[in-house]
Amino acid sequence: MVVYGVALLALCLLLGTYLGNVLGYLMGIDANVGGVGIAMLMLIVLSNLSHSKFHLKPMTESGIHFWSAMYIPIVVAMAAKQNVVAALSSGWLAVIAGVGAVVVSFALVPVLTKLGGSDAAPLTDKES
């Protein structure tokens, strides 16, 4: 069931945020230090434990694995938003550097694809 994946995700996020705040307090910083990373690691560990230790039903496991897979892109999007806000408030040089990094990354995709070889077959409509 997907709801168990959401519950596990929420638990990891809350505990990670709390531990990140505690870590920041111990370091003398009024900020969350590594809470999202802690939550990600907890989610990976707990989702792997659920598979090996708890012998859950396949539907429950699929819900947990779905939200485990969704968490990382969500976190990357949140971090990217923060970086864009910081860049825009820092001036044009930061914006130009960010746009340049994105353009270079997009330009290198074909190069990296050719270097990687053709071991993996592309997905067809039937497989997706």
N, CA, C and O atoms as a GROMACS GRO file, in nm:
protein
  512
    1MET      N    1   0.083  -0.119   0.000
    1MET     CA    2   0.000   0.000   0.000
    1MET      C    3   0.087   0.124   0.000
    1MET      O    4   0.187   0.132   0.072
    2VAL      N    5   0.049   0.217  -0.080
    2VAL     CA    6   0.127   0.339  -0.097
    2VAL      C    7   0.130   0.420   0.033
    2VAL      O    8   0.227   0.492   0.059
    3VAL      N    9   0.026   0.410   0.114
    3VAL     CA   10   0.019   0.491   0.235
    3VAL      C   11   0.132   0.456   0.332
    3VAL      O   12   0.178   0.543   0.406
    4TYR      N   13   0.179   0.331   0.333
    4TYR     CA   14   0.291   0.296   0.420
    4TYR      C   15   0.420   0.364   0.373
    4TYR      O   16   0.504   0.401   0.454
    5GLY      N   17   0.434   0.378   0.243
    5GLY     CA   18   0.550   0.450   0.190
    5GLY      C   19   0.548   0.596   0.230
    5GLY      O   20   0.651   0.654   0.264
    6VAL      N   21   0.428   0.657   0.227
    6VAL     CA   22   0.415   0.796   0.268
    6VAL      C   23   0.445   0.810   0.418
    6VAL      O   24   0.511   0.905   0.460
    7ALA      N   25   0.395   0.714   0.498
    7ALA     CA   26   0.420   0.718   0.642
    7ALA      C   27   0.569   0.704   0.672
    7ALA      O   28   0.622   0.775   0.757
    8LEU      N   29   0.637   0.614   0.602
    8LEU     CA   30   0.781   0.597   0.622
    8LEU      C   31   0.857   0.722   0.580
    8LEU      O   32   0.951   0.764   0.648
    9LEU      N   33   0.817   0.780   0.469
    9LEU     CA   34   0.879   0.904   0.421
    9LEU      C   35   0.861   1.017   0.523
    9LEU      O   36   0.955   1.090   0.552
   10ALA      N   37   0.738   1.031   0.576
   10ALA     CA   38   0.711   1.136   0.673
   10ALA      C   39   0.792   1.114   0.801
   10ALA      O   40   0.847   1.209   0.856
   11LEU      N   41   0.799   0.990   0.847
   11LEU     CA   42   0.876   0.960   0.967
   11LEU      C   43   1.023   0.994   0.948
   11LEU      O   44   1.084   1.057   1.035
   12CYS      N   45   1.079   0.955   0.835
   12CYS     CA   46   1.220   0.984   0.808
   12CYS      C   47   1.244   1.134   0.797
   12CYS      O   48   1.344   1.185   0.847
   13LEU      N   49   1.154   1.205   0.732
   13LEU     CA   50   1.170   1.349   0.718
   13LEU      C   51   1.162   1.420   0.853
   13LEU      O   52   1.242   1.509   0.882
   14LEU      N   53   1.066   1.382   0.935
   14LEU     CA   54   1.053   1.444   1.067
   14LEU      C   55   1.174   1.415   1.156
   14LEU      O   56   1.227   1.505   1.220
   15LEU      N   57   1.217   1.289   1.159
   15LEU     CA   58   1.334   1.255   1.240
   15LEU      C   59   1.461   1.320   1.186
   15LEU      O   60   1.544   1.368   1.263
   16GLY      N   61   1.475   1.322   1.054
   16GLY     CA   62   1.592   1.386   0.994
   16GLY      C   63   1.597   1.535   1.022
   16GLY      O   64   1.703   1.589   1.051
   17THR      N   65   1.482   1.601   1.014
   17THR     CA   66   1.476   1.743   1.044
   17THR      C   67   1.510   1.770   1.190
   17THR      O   68   1.585   1.862   1.222
   18TYR      N   69   1.455   1.687   1.278
   18TYR     CA   70   1.484   1.704   1.421
   18TYR      C   71   1.633   1.683   1.449
   18TYR      O   72   1.696   1.763   1.517
   19LEU      N   73   1.689   1.574   1.394
   19LEU     CA   74   1.831   1.547   1.417
   19LEU      C   75   1.920   1.655   1.354
   19LEU      O   76   2.025   1.689   1.409
   20GLY      N   77   1.879   1.707   1.240
   20GLY     CA   78   1.954   1.817   1.177
   20GLY      C   79   1.952   1.943   1.262
   20GLY      O   80   2.053   2.013   1.273
   21ASN      N   81   1.837   1.972   1.323
   21ASN     CA   82   1.829   2.087   1.413
   21ASN      C   83   1.913   2.066   1.538
   21ASN      O   84   1.980   2.159   1.584
   22VAL      N   85   1.910   1.945   1.593
   22VAL     CA   86   1.993   1.914   1.711
   22VAL      C   87   2.140   1.927   1.675
   22VAL      O   88   2.218   1.983   1.752
   23LEU      N   89   2.179   1.876   1.560
   23LEU     CA   90   2.318   1.886   1.516
   23LEU      C   91   2.360   2.032   1.498
   23LEU      O   92   2.470   2.070   1.537
   24GLY      N   93   2.272   2.112   1.441
   24GLY     CA   94   2.300   2.255   1.426
   24GLY      C   95   2.314   2.323   1.561
   24GLY      O   96   2.402   2.407   1.580
   25TYR      N   97   2.227   2.288   1.655
   25TYR     CA   98   2.234   2.345   1.790
   25TYR      C   99   2.366   2.308   1.857
   25TYR      O  100   2.429   2.392   1.922
   26LEU      N  101   2.407   2.181   1.843
   26LEU     CA  102   2.533   2.137   1.904
   26LEU      C  103   2.654   2.207   1.843
   26LEU      O  104   2.756   2.225   1.910
   27MET      N  105   2.642   2.246   1.717
   27MET     CA  106   2.752   2.317   1.650
   27MET      C  107   2.745   2.467   1.673
   27MET      O  108   2.835   2.540   1.630
   28GLY      N  109   2.641   2.514   1.740
   28GLY     CA  110   2.627   2.656   1.767
   28GLY      C  111   2.570   2.734   1.649
   28GLY      O  112   2.590   2.855   1.640
   29ILE      N  113   2.500   2.666   1.560
   29ILE     CA  114   2.442   2.729   1.442
   29ILE      C  115   2.290   2.723   1.456
   29ILE      O  116   2.235   2.620   1.494
   30ASP      N  117   2.225   2.831   1.426
   30ASP     CA  118   2.079   2.834   1.432
   30ASP      C  119   2.022   2.791   1.298
   30ASP      O  120   1.955   2.869   1.230
   31ALA      N  121   2.049   2.666   1.260
   31ALA     CA  122   2.002   2.614   1.132
   31ALA      C  123   1.997   2.462   1.136
   31ALA      O  124   2.054   2.399   1.225
   32ASN      N  125   1.929   2.407   1.039
   32ASN     CA  126   1.922   2.262   1.022
   32ASN      C  127   2.048   2.219   0.945
   32ASN      O  128   2.069   2.262   0.831
   33VAL      N  129   2.129   2.136   1.007
   33VAL     CA  130   2.254   2.093   0.945
   33VAL      C  131   2.241   1.947   0.903
   33VAL      O  132   2.249   1.856   0.986
   34GLY      N  133   2.221   1.925   0.777
   34GLY     CA  134   2.219   1.788   0.724
   34GLY      C  135   2.092   1.710   0.750
   34GLY      O  136   2.093   1.588   0.736
   35GLY      N  137   1.984   1.775   0.787
   35GLY     CA  138   1.862   1.703   0.818
   35GLY      C  139   1.805   1.627   0.701
   35GLY      O  140   1.756   1.515   0.718
   36VAL      N  141   1.810   1.685   0.583
   36VAL     CA  142   1.757   1.618   0.464
   36VAL      C  143   1.844   1.498   0.428
   36VAL      O  144   1.793   1.392   0.390
   37GLY      N  145   1.974   1.512   0.441
   37GLY     CA  146   2.064   1.400   0.415
   37GLY      C  147   2.045   1.287   0.514
   37GLY      O  148   2.045   1.170   0.477
   38ILE      N  149   2.027   1.323   0.641
   38ILE     CA  150   2.000   1.222   0.743
   38ILE      C  151   1.870   1.150   0.711
   38ILE      O  152   1.862   1.027   0.722
   39ALA      N  153   1.768   1.225   0.671
   39ALA     CA  154   1.639   1.165   0.636
   39ALA      C  155   1.654   1.072   0.516
   39ALA      O  156   1.594   0.964   0.513
   40MET      N  157   1.734   1.111   0.417
   40MET     CA  158   1.754   1.027   0.300
   40MET      C  159   1.822   0.896   0.338
   40MET      O  160   1.780   0.789   0.293
   41LEU      N  161   1.925   0.905   0.420
   41LEU     CA  162   1.995   0.783   0.463
   41LEU      C  163   1.903   0.692   0.544
   41LEU      O  164   1.904   0.571   0.526
   42MET      N  165   1.823   0.752   0.634
   42MET     CA  166   1.729   0.672   0.711
   42MET      C  167   1.628   0.604   0.620
   42MET      O  168   1.593   0.488   0.642
   43LEU      N  169   1.580   0.675   0.520
   43LEU     CA  170   1.482   0.618   0.427
   43LEU      C  171   1.542   0.501   0.350
   43LEU      O  172   1.475   0.400   0.330
   44ILE      N  173   1.665   0.514   0.307
   44ILE     CA  174   1.731   0.405   0.234
   44ILE      C  175   1.746   0.284   0.324
   44ILE      O  176   1.715   0.172   0.284
   45VAL      N  177   1.794   0.306   0.446
   45VAL     CA  178   1.815   0.195   0.539
   45VAL      C  179   1.682   0.128   0.575
   45VAL      O  180   1.671   0.005   0.571
   46LEU      N  181   1.582   0.208   0.610
   46LEU     CA  182   1.454   0.150   0.651
   46LEU      C  183   1.380   0.081   0.536
   46LEU      O  184   1.314  -0.020   0.557
   47SER      N  185   1.392   0.135   0.416
   47SER     CA  186   1.325   0.068   0.304
   47SER      C  187   1.394  -0.064   0.270
   47SER      O  188   1.328  -0.159   0.229
   48ASN      N  189   1.524  -0.070   0.287
   48ASN     CA  190   1.594  -0.198   0.266
   48ASN      C  191   1.565  -0.295   0.379
   48ASN      O  192   1.554  -0.416   0.355
   49LEU      N  193   1.553  -0.246   0.501
   49LEU     CA  194   1.519  -0.333   0.613
   49LEU      C  195   1.378  -0.390   0.597
   49LEU      O  196   1.354  -0.506   0.630
   50SER      N  197   1.287  -0.308   0.547
   50SER     CA  198   1.150  -0.356   0.532
   50SER      C  199   1.144  -0.475   0.436
   50SER      O  200   1.060  -0.564   0.452
   51HIS      N  201   1.232  -0.476   0.340
   51HIS     CA  202   1.233  -0.586   0.244
   51HIS      C  203   1.289  -0.713   0.306
   51HIS      O  204   1.235  -0.821   0.285
   52SER      N  205   1.396  -0.702   0.383
   52SER     CA  206   1.464  -0.822   0.433
   52SER      C  207   1.414  -0.869   0.569
   52SER      O  208   1.415  -0.989   0.594
   53LYS      N  209   1.371  -0.780   0.655
   53LYS     CA  210   1.336  -0.818   0.792
   53LYS      C  211   1.187  -0.839   0.815
   53LYS      O  212   1.148  -0.929   0.889
   54PHE      N  213   1.103  -0.757   0.753
   54PHE     CA  214   0.963  -0.756   0.791
   54PHE      C  215   0.874  -0.842   0.702
   54PHE      O  216   0.759  -0.867   0.738
   55HIS      N  217   0.922  -0.888   0.589
   55HIS     CA  218   0.846  -0.973   0.497
   55HIS      C  219   0.706  -0.916   0.471
   55HIS      O  220   0.605  -0.979   0.503
   56LEU      N  221   0.704  -0.799   0.414
   56LEU     CA  222   0.579  -0.729   0.386
   56LEU      C  223   0.515  -0.783   0.259
   56LEU      O  224   0.579  -0.850   0.178
   57LYS      N  225   0.387  -0.753   0.243
   57LYS     CA  226   0.316  -0.792   0.122
   57LYS      C  227   0.375  -0.715   0.003
   57LYS      O  228   0.426  -0.604   0.021
   58PRO      N  229   0.369  -0.772  -0.116
   58PRO     CA  230   0.426  -0.704  -0.234
   58PRO      C  231   0.368  -0.565  -0.259
   58PRO      O  232   0.440  -0.475  -0.301
   59MET      N  233   0.239  -0.546  -0.233
   59MET     CA  234   0.177  -0.414  -0.254
   59MET      C  235   0.235  -0.312  -0.157
   59MET      O  236   0.260  -0.197  -0.195
   60THR      N  237   0.256  -0.352  -0.033
   60THR     CA  238   0.314  -0.263   0.067
   60THR      C  239   0.458  -0.228   0.030
   60THR      O  240   0.498  -0.112   0.038
   61GLU      N  241   0.534  -0.328  -0.010
   61GLU     CA  242   0.673  -0.305  -0.050
   61GLU      C  243   0.681  -0.210  -0.170
   61GLU      O  244   0.769  -0.125  -0.176
   62SER      N  245   0.589  -0.226  -0.265
   62SER     CA  246   0.593  -0.138  -0.382
   62SER      C  247   0.563   0.006  -0.344
   62SER      O  248   0.620   0.098  -0.401
   63GLY      N  249   0.474   0.028  -0.247
   63GLY     CA  250   0.446   0.163  -0.199
   63GLY      C  251   0.566   0.225  -0.131
   63GLY      O  252   0.596   0.342  -0.151
   64ILE      N  253   0.634   0.144  -0.050
   64ILE     CA  254   0.754   0.194   0.018
   64ILE      C  255   0.864   0.226  -0.082
   64ILE      O  256   0.929   0.331  -0.073
   65HIS      N  257   0.884   0.138  -0.178
   65HIS     CA  258   0.989   0.164  -0.278
   65HIS      C  259   0.954   0.280  -0.370
   65HIS      O  260   1.043   0.352  -0.414
   66PHE      N  261   0.825   0.299  -0.399
   66PHE     CA  262   0.785   0.412  -0.482
   66PHE      C  263   0.820   0.543  -0.414
   66PHE      O  264   0.881   0.630  -0.477
   67TRP      N  265   0.784   0.560  -0.287
   67TRP     CA  266   0.812   0.686  -0.219
   67TRP      C  267   0.959   0.700  -0.187
   67TRP      O  268   1.009   0.812  -0.177
   68SER      N  269   1.030   0.590  -0.170
   68SER     CA  270   1.174   0.598  -0.154
   68SER      C  271   1.239   0.654  -0.280
   68SER      O  272   1.331   0.735  -0.274
   69ALA      N  273   1.188   0.609  -0.394
   69ALA     CA  274   1.242   0.658  -0.522
   69ALA      C  275   1.202   0.803  -0.549
   69ALA      O  276   1.278   0.877  -0.612
   70MET      N  277   1.085   0.844  -0.502
   70MET     CA  278   1.037   0.980  -0.526
   70MET      C  279   1.105   1.084  -0.436
   70MET      O  280   1.108   1.202  -0.470
   71TYR      N  281   1.158   1.040  -0.324
   71TYR     CA  282   1.211   1.135  -0.226
   71TYR      C  283   1.333   1.210  -0.279
   71TYR      O  284   1.344   1.331  -0.261
   72ILE      N  285   1.422   1.139  -0.343
   72ILE     CA  286   1.547   1.202  -0.389
   72ILE      C  287   1.520   1.311  -0.493
   72ILE      O  288   1.577   1.419  -0.480
   73PRO      N  289   1.436   1.289  -0.597
   73PRO     CA  290   1.410   1.401  -0.690
   73PRO      C  291   1.342   1.520  -0.623
   73PRO      O  292   1.366   1.634  -0.661
   74ILE      N  293   1.257   1.494  -0.524
   74ILE     CA  294   1.191   1.604  -0.453
   74ILE      C  295   1.295   1.686  -0.378
   74ILE      O  296   1.290   1.809  -0.382
   75VAL      N  297   1.388   1.621  -0.312
   75VAL     CA  298   1.492   1.691  -0.237
   75VAL      C  299   1.582   1.770  -0.330
   75VAL      O  300   1.619   1.884  -0.300
   76VAL      N  301   1.617   1.711  -0.444
   76VAL     CA  302   1.700   1.781  -0.541
   76VAL      C  303   1.628   1.906  -0.592
   76VAL      O  304   1.690   2.011  -0.607
   77ALA      N  305   1.498   1.895  -0.617
   77ALA     CA  306   1.421   2.011  -0.664
   77ALA      C  307   1.416   2.119  -0.557
   77ALA      O  308   1.426   2.237  -0.588
   78MET      N  309   1.400   2.080  -0.429
   78MET     CA  310   1.398   2.179  -0.322
   78MET      C  311   1.532   2.249  -0.309
   78MET      O  312   1.538   2.370  -0.291
   79ALA      N  313   1.640   2.172  -0.318
   79ALA     CA  314   1.773   2.232  -0.308
   79ALA      C  315   1.801   2.323  -0.427
   79ALA      O  316   1.862   2.428  -0.412
   80ALA      N  317   1.756   2.284  -0.546
   80ALA     CA  318   1.775   2.366  -0.665
   80ALA      C  319   1.702   2.499  -0.650
   80ALA      O  320   1.753   2.603  -0.691
   81LYS      N  321   1.583   2.495  -0.593
   81LYS     CA  322   1.506   2.618  -0.573
   81LYS      C  323   1.581   2.712  -0.479
   81LYS      O  324   1.587   2.832  -0.503
   82GLN      N  325   1.637   2.657  -0.372
   82GLN     CA  326   1.712   2.740  -0.279
   82GLN      C  327   1.835   2.800  -0.347
   82GLN      O  328   1.868   2.916  -0.323
   83ASN      N  329   1.902   2.722  -0.431
   83ASN     CA  330   2.020   2.771  -0.500
   83ASN      C  331   1.984   2.882  -0.598
   83ASN      O  332   2.059   2.979  -0.612
   84VAL      N  333   1.870   2.870  -0.665
   84VAL     CA  334   1.827   2.974  -0.759
   84VAL      C  335   1.797   3.103  -0.685
   84VAL      O  336   1.836   3.210  -0.730
   85VAL      N  337   1.728   3.093  -0.573
   85VAL     CA  338   1.696   3.213  -0.494
   85VAL      C  339   1.825   3.279  -0.446
   85VAL      O  340   1.838   3.402  -0.452
   86ALA      N  341   1.920   3.199  -0.398
   86ALA     CA  342   2.048   3.255  -0.351
   86ALA      C  343   2.124   3.319  -0.467
   86ALA      O  344   2.185   3.424  -0.450
   87ALA      N  345   2.121   3.254  -0.584
   87ALA     CA  346   2.194   3.310  -0.699
   87ALA      C  347   2.133   3.441  -0.746
   87ALA      O  348   2.205   3.536  -0.775
   88LEU      N  349   2.000   3.446  -0.752
   88LEU     CA  350   1.936   3.568  -0.798
   88LEU      C  351   1.960   3.685  -0.703
   88LEU      O  352   1.970   3.800  -0.747
   89SER      N  353   1.970   3.657  -0.575
   89SER     CA  354   1.994   3.765  -0.480
   89SER      C  355   2.142   3.801  -0.469
   89SER      O  356   2.177   3.902  -0.408
   90SER      N  357   2.230   3.719  -0.528
   90SER     CA  358   2.374   3.744  -0.518
   90SER      C  359   2.429   3.828  -0.633
   90SER      O  360   2.539   3.880  -0.623
   91GLY      N  361   2.355   3.841  -0.739
   91GLY     CA  362   2.403   3.923  -0.851
   91GLY      C  363   2.410   3.844  -0.980
   91GLY      O  364   2.385   3.724  -0.984
   92TRP      N  365   2.446   3.916  -1.086
   92TRP     CA  366   2.446   3.858  -1.220
   92TRP      C  367   2.555   3.755  -1.242
   92TRP      O  368   2.536   3.662  -1.321
   93LEU      N  369   2.668   3.768  -1.177
   93LEU     CA  370   2.776   3.673  -1.198
   93LEU      C  371   2.734   3.532  -1.155
   93LEU      O  372   2.766   3.434  -1.223
   94ALA      N  373   2.663   3.522  -1.043
   94ALA     CA  374   2.616   3.391  -0.997
   94ALA      C  375   2.513   3.334  -1.094
   94ALA      O  376   2.513   3.213  -1.119
   95VAL      N  377   2.426   3.417  -1.148
   95VAL     CA  378   2.326   3.371  -1.244
   95VAL      C  379   2.393   3.322  -1.371
   95VAL      O  380   2.357   3.216  -1.423
   96ILE      N  381   2.490   3.397  -1.421
   96ILE     CA  382   2.562   3.358  -1.543
   96ILE      C  383   2.639   3.228  -1.521
   96ILE      O  384   2.641   3.142  -1.609
   97ALA      N  385   2.700   3.211  -1.404
   97ALA     CA  386   2.773   3.087  -1.374
   97ALA      C  387   2.677   2.969  -1.368
   97ALA      O  388   2.709   2.861  -1.418
   98GLY      N  389   2.560   2.988  -1.308
   98GLY     CA  390   2.461   2.880  -1.302
   98GLY      C  391   2.408   2.840  -1.437
   98GLY      O  392   2.397   2.722  -1.468
   99VAL      N  393   2.376   2.940  -1.520
   99VAL     CA  394   2.327   2.911  -1.655
   99VAL      C  395   2.437   2.844  -1.737
   99VAL      O  396   2.410   2.751  -1.814
  100GLY      N  397   2.559   2.889  -1.722
  100GLY     CA  398   2.671   2.828  -1.794
  100GLY      C  399   2.690   2.682  -1.755
  100GLY      O  400   2.717   2.598  -1.841
  101ALA      N  401   2.678   2.651  -1.626
  101ALA     CA  402   2.693   2.512  -1.582
  101ALA      C  403   2.584   2.424  -1.639
  101ALA      O  404   2.610   2.309  -1.675
  102VAL      N  405   2.462   2.476  -1.648
  102VAL     CA  406   2.351   2.398  -1.705
  102VAL      C  407   2.373   2.375  -1.854
  102VAL      O  408   2.352   2.264  -1.903
  103VAL      N  409   2.416   2.477  -1.926
  103VAL     CA  410   2.440   2.464  -2.070
  103VAL      C  411   2.551   2.363  -2.097
  103VAL      O  412   2.538   2.279  -2.186
  104VAL      N  413   2.659   2.370  -2.022
  104VAL     CA  414   2.770   2.275  -2.040
  104VAL      C  415   2.724   2.133  -2.007
  104VAL      O  416   2.760   2.038  -2.076
  105SER      N  417   2.644   2.117  -1.901
  105SER     CA  418   2.593   1.984  -1.865
  105SER      C  419   2.507   1.926  -1.976
  105SER      O  420   2.521   1.809  -2.011
  106PHE      N  421   2.416   2.008  -2.032
  106PHE     CA  422   2.333   1.961  -2.141
  106PHE      C  423   2.417   1.926  -2.263
  106PHE      O  424   2.388   1.828  -2.332
  107ALA      N  425   2.520   2.003  -2.290
  107ALA     CA  426   2.606   1.977  -2.406
  107ALA      C  427   2.685   1.849  -2.389
  107ALA      O  428   2.719   1.784  -2.488
  108LEU      N  429   2.716   1.811  -2.266
  108LEU     CA  430   2.795   1.690  -2.243
  108LEU      C  431   2.714   1.561  -2.241
  108LEU      O  432   2.772   1.453  -2.239
  109VAL      N  433   2.583   1.569  -2.242
  109VAL     CA  434   2.500   1.448  -2.241
  109VAL      C  435   2.530   1.358  -2.361
  109VAL      O  436   2.550   1.238  -2.341
  110PRO      N  437   2.534   1.409  -2.485
  110PRO     CA  438   2.565   1.320  -2.598
  110PRO      C  439   2.706   1.262  -2.589
  110PRO      O  440   2.729   1.147  -2.626
  111VAL      N  441   2.800   1.341  -2.539
  111VAL     CA  442   2.938   1.292  -2.527
  111VAL      C  443   2.944   1.177  -2.427
  111VAL      O  444   3.006   1.075  -2.454
  112LEU      N  445   2.880   1.193  -2.313
  112LEU     CA  446   2.880   1.088  -2.213
  112LEU      C  447   2.804   0.965  -2.259
  112LEU      O  448   2.838   0.852  -2.222
  113THR      N  449   2.701   0.984  -2.340
  113THR     CA  450   2.626   0.871  -2.395
  113THR      C  451   2.714   0.790  -2.489
  113THR      O  452   2.711   0.667  -2.486
  114LYS      N  453   2.793   0.857  -2.571
  114LYS     CA  454   2.883   0.786  -2.663
  114LYS      C  455   2.994   0.716  -2.586
  114LYS      O  456   3.034   0.606  -2.622
  115LEU      N  457   3.044   0.779  -2.481
  115LEU     CA  458   3.150   0.717  -2.400
  115LEU      C  459   3.097   0.595  -2.324
  115LEU      O  460   3.171   0.500  -2.301
  116GLY      N  461   2.970   0.599  -2.286
  116GLY     CA  462   2.911   0.490  -2.209
  116GLY      C  463   2.887   0.365  -2.291
  116GLY      O  464   2.872   0.256  -2.235
  117GLY      N  465   2.883   0.376  -2.420
  117GLY     CA  466   2.859   0.261  -2.505
  117GLY      C  467   2.712   0.234  -2.522
  117GLY      O  468   2.627   0.310  -2.475
  118SER      N  469   2.682   0.125  -2.590
  118SER     CA  470   2.543   0.091  -2.620
  118SER      C  471   2.505  -0.042  -2.556
  118SER      O  472   2.438  -0.124  -2.619
  119ASP      N  473   2.547  -0.066  -2.432
  119ASP     CA  474   2.514  -0.190  -2.363
  119ASP      C  475   2.365  -0.198  -2.331
  119ASP      O  476   2.305  -0.305  -2.342
  120ALA      N  477   2.308  -0.087  -2.291
  120ALA     CA  478   2.166  -0.086  -2.253
  120ALA      C  479   2.082  -0.048  -2.373
  120ALA      O  480   2.109   0.051  -2.441
  121ALA      N  481   1.979  -0.127  -2.398
  121ALA     CA  482   1.890  -0.098  -2.509
  121ALA      C  483   1.793   0.012  -2.466
  121ALA      O  484   1.750   0.014  -2.350
  122PRO      N  485   1.758   0.103  -2.556
  122PRO     CA  486   1.662   0.209  -2.519
  122PRO      C  487   1.524   0.149  -2.494
  122PRO      O  488   1.489   0.044  -2.548
  123LEU      N  489   1.446   0.219  -2.410
  123LEU     CA  490   1.310   0.174  -2.382
  123LEU      C  491   1.221   0.193  -2.502
  123LEU      O  492   1.232   0.292  -2.574
  124THR      N  493   1.134   0.098  -2.524
  124THR     CA  494   1.034   0.113  -2.629
  124THR      C  495   0.900   0.144  -2.563
  124THR      O  496   0.889   0.144  -2.440
  125ASP      N  497   0.800   0.170  -2.645
  125ASP     CA  498   0.668   0.201  -2.590
  125ASP      C  499   0.610   0.085  -2.512
  125ASP      O  500   0.535   0.106  -2.416
  126LYS      N  501   0.642  -0.037  -2.549
  126LYS     CA  502   0.588  -0.154  -2.483
  126LYS      C  503   0.647  -0.170  -2.343
  126LYS      O  504   0.579  -0.222  -2.255
  127GLU      N  505   0.772  -0.128  -2.321
  127GLU     CA  506   0.840  -0.147  -2.193
  127GLU      C  507   0.806  -0.039  -2.093
  127GLU      O  508   0.814  -0.064  -1.973
  128SER      N  509   0.770   0.081  -2.138
  128SER     CA  510   0.748   0.193  -2.046
  128SER      C  511   0.610   0.196  -1.989
  128SER      O  512   0.578   0.285  -1.910
   0.00000   0.00000   0.00000
